[in-house]
């Protein structure tokens, strides 16, 4: 879609502040080799907050992440569908089975 935006930033507080927060998004947390270690989705205005939960010290930390890549979607349903496709295709090590 023409209105989708992708962005990659460092997986830390400063990086997350640079992410757009105006649309639903699917995100991938990448390790130092650029491998996807976790995929998730977030509603509009929740992307930064959701990713902060995955930082060290957060309630749902993802260890080993150095970059985060987001792709904005036009709806949360589209973001969740993309999330499911990415998980089934890449099988990130921190995603639980069946999600």
CORQUIPE-V526494 format. One line per field, one symbol per residue. ss: DSSP state (H for helix, E for strand, L for the rest). psi: psi as a letter, one per 30 degrees, with the letter a starting at -180 (. if undefined). burial: # if it has 16 or more other ideal C-beta (glycine too) atoms within 10 Angstrom, else .. A space follows every 10 residues. Layout:
ss->???
psi->???
burial->???
This chain:
ss->LLLLLEEEEE LLHHHHHLLL LLLLEEEEEE LLLLLEEEEE EELLLLHHHH HHHHLLLLLL LLLLLLEEEE EELLLHHHHH HHHHHHHHHH LLLLLLLLL
psi->kfgkkkkklk ileeeeffkk gflllklkkk affgkjfkkl lklkgfeeee eefflkflfi kjkfkflkkl jklfleeeee eeeeeeeeef ikffkkkf.
burial->........#. ##..##..#. #.######## #....##### ##....##.# ##.##..... .#.##.#### ###..#.### .##..##... .#.##....
